[in-house]
Amino acid sequence: VRSRQHTKNKNKGASSPESNVGDPSLAPDLTPQADETSYTTTKTPPHMKIQLTATNMTDNTTKGFPMETTKESNVTRIACINPNGLQLDRTSGKLPLIITTMKEYDMDVLGLPETRVNTSHPFANQLCRESSHDLTSAKMTITSTSPYVQTQPLSQAGGVGMISAGPIASRRLSDYCDPIGRWTSQTFSGSEGIKYTIITCYQTCQKKEEPGKVTAANLQSAYLRKHGYMNPEPRQQFWHDLKKYLTILKNDQQEVLVIGDFNECLYSTGSGMAQILRKYQLYDITYHAYPDIDFA
């Protein structure tokens, strides 16, 4: 993503992480809706696999071109890494390595789907805040799943976070955290008065609740049930609510970038993300950049 030269950064030092907060006007309406059942698919490129198989799930071969450690001054570098849980402990778990990686590769924005952090725990927020001190003008937004279910002190299934730092900090306008821990976003000012919002998402891999387990789907279902949903389906509700949020942003004439771990193949039958892509005229930039590579 290329932009004009960043404005001079006025603030130094890191700010506190934000958890489960946001502008109420940006919150999707959680009023129960009739099920949306029409989730058709996009046209599948002929070389793409349309389902996750044992073979492609274990293929960890690097795809595309290696990322250079330095970048041009007019380039905004946005990355996304699923940490498979930040594993917070007394030494901040994986956060020091994540911060070091951001600095090494000169990242402006880093999305972190599946953080597995209980953001209602004050010590968890303290660890996140202290870990970001090494970044200039850092802003960390992080949200977790339902606050109604008590789990382990520092960890909790699901959740998502995002960090922005460096010159882009002077362009930050606002941020938002979904109250169920499914996405977080940060909005920035661009050239010619255009605003752009980067959304980091985590869609639960479980389609249904699993009795006796503390999964992201179970936690989200508990939250939805307390808000009037009789038979919540977390993945369909994720599609429904994300579309509402995107509508708000589009009505505000914002440019949108959606990154994350969606736990589905975009070109598979029944892909809710494919429907969102078409509805909001979004582009699969991975496919446009590397049309001959199957990232599934």
N, C-alpha and C positions, 0 to 999 in steps of 0.2 A: 504494500500500500504506500503510494508515494504522495507526499504533500509538500507544501511550501516550507521554507525554513521555520523551525519552531521559534516562538517569541522567547525573550530572555526569561529565565527561570527566576522568580522573585523569592521563593521560599526554600529554605534549606532544612534538611532533617526530615524524619519520617513522621507521619501522622498515625493516629491510632486506627486499628482495624475496626470496621463497622460490622455489626452482626444483627441480622434480622431487622433492619431498619430501611426506610425508604420514603419517598414522597407518596402520600396516600393517593394523590391524583393519578399515579402511575400504576396502582395496584389493580390487577384484573378482578372483575366481579366474580366472587366465588359462589354466587347464587346457583343452586343446582339447575342444570340444563338437561334437556333431552339428549340421549346418546347420539353422537354423530357417527354414523356407520359407513359413510362413503369415503374410504381411504384408498383411493386408486393409486396407481403407480405411474412414475415417469417412464418414458421409453428407455429400455435397458440397452446400453451399449453392448454389442455382440460379444465382446471379450470379458465382460464383467460377470463374476460369480454372483448369484442372486441370493445366496444364503451363506451363513457362517458355517464352515465345515471344520472337521478336526484338522485338516491339512492347512487351510489358510489361517486358522486361529493360532497355530504354532509357528507360522512363518514370520519370524522377526527380522527378516532381511531389510536393510535400509532401503527406502524408496526415494526416488527423486534425487536431487543434488545435495551434497553436504552443505550445511549452513556455515558461512564464513563468520569468524569471530568479530570482524569489523564490518561496518556498513557505511554507505554514503550519508552525508548529513541531511539530505532531503528525503530520507527513507524512514518510515515508521515501521518498526519490526514488532509484529504481533505473533505470539506463539501459544501453543496449547499443549499441556502435558497432563495426562491422568496419573497422579502420584500413587493411586491405589491405596489411599489413606496417608495422611501426613504423619501418622504414628507419633503423636505428641507424647513426650515424656519430659523428664526434668532437663533434658538437653535439647529440647525443641524438635526432636525427631528428624524428619526429612527437610524441614524448613531451611536450615543453614545451607544444605546442598542446593536447594532450589534457588535461594538468593544468590549463591555463588554462580550458578548457571546463568541467571539473568544478567549478572554483571559481565561474565566472560563473553557472552554472545550479544551483548549490547541490546537487550530486549527492552522495548518500551512498555509492552503490555504482555502479561502472561496469564492465561486462563488455567484454572486448576479444577477440573471436574472430579468428583468423588474424593473429597477431602477427608471424610469420616471424622469430622471434628464436632464436638458438642459445644456450639457457640453460646449456650446458656451458662456454661461454666466459666467463671471469671479468670481462672488460671489459664484456660485455653486461649482466651483473648489476650492475656498478658504475654504468653509465649509468641503469639503471632505478631504482636506489636514490637517486642524486643528483637525478633528475628529480622524485621524489616529496617532496623536502624542503619544498616550498612548501605542502603539505597538512598539516593537523593530524592527528597520530596515524595516519598513513597505513599501510596494509598492502597490499602488492602481491604477489599470488601469480601466478607465471607458469611455464609448462611448455612444453617443445618436444617435437618428435618424436624418433625413435629415436636414442639416443646412440651406436649402433653404426656409424652412417654419417657419415663426415666430409664436411662441405660447406664453404661459405664461412665465414670466421672469425666473423662476427657474425650472419649471416642463415641461416635454415633454413626450408624450406617447412612450412606448417601452424602449429601452436602456438596457445596461448590464454592470456589473462591476465585478471586482475580486480583492481580497486583499491577499497578501502573507506577512508573517511576521515571525520573530523569526529565529531560526537556519537555516531554509531553505533559508534565504535571501542571504547567502554566495554562494548559488548554482545558483542564478538567472543569466541567460545569456541575455535574451532579452524579449520583449513583443510586442504585436501587437493588434491594435484595428480596427475592421471592420468599414469602413467609414459610413456605414448606421446604425450602432448601433445594429447589429445582433449577434455579438460575440466579445469577447476579449480573448486573450491568454497570458500566460506567459511560458517561456521555461527555464528549469533547467538542470543542469549537474547531471548525475547519476553516479553510479559505473561503472568502466571499460570503461569510455569514452562515455557512452550512454547518449544521450540527450532525455529528455521527455518534452512534451508540454501538458499543461492543458488548455482546451478550455471551456469557459463558454458561453452558447448560450441562446438566447431567440428567439423563433419562434412565430411570430404574430398569435394570435388566429383567426383573421379575414382572410378568404380566398380571399376576394375581397375588393375593396374599398367601403366605405360607404359614399355617398355624404353628405356634410354638417357637417361631423364629423372630429375630429382631432385624428384619430387612428394611431397606429403604421403602419398598412397596408397602410393608406393614405399617411403618411409621406415617407415611403419607396418607394411607387409608384411614388411620386413626384420626388424623387431623380433619380430613374431609368428612368423616362420619360425625364428628362433633360440630361440623358446620352444615349439617342437614342432608348429607348424601347417604341414602339408604344402602346402596350397593356400589361403592366407589371402585372405579377401575383406574389405577394411577397413571398408566401410560396414555389412555385416551384423555384423561383429565389434563395431563401435561400438554398434549397437542392443543386441546381446547383453550387452556389458559394462556399458553404461549402465543396463540393466534390473537387473542384479545390484547395482549401486551404489544405485539407487533403492530396491530391496528392503531393503537395509541401513538406509537412512534411514527408510523407512516402518516397519520393525520397531522402530525407536527412537522411534516416535511423533512424528517431525519433520514440520513443514510444509515444502514444497519449492516453489521457483520455478526453472524451467529457462529460460534465455535463451541466445541464441547465433545462429550462422549455420549452418543445417542443410542448405543446398544442396538443398532439395527442397520441393515444394509439399505442404503438410500434407494437402490433400484430393485428392491424386493417387493413382491405383491403385498399390499396392505401397509406400506410405509407411511406413517403419519408425517414424518419429516418431508417426504416427497410432496405431499399435498401442501404443506406449508411453503415449500420452495416455489411451487407453481402459483399459489394464491398471492404471494407477495413479490413475485417476479424476482426471486433471489437466484443466484448462480452458484453451482457447485464449483468453486474455484479450484479445488483439488483436481477435478476431472478436466477443467479447462487448461490447467497448467501441465498436467501429466495424463493426457487422454489414453495412453497405452499402458497405464499401470493400474492394476486392480488393488486398491487399498483395503478391500474387505478381507 
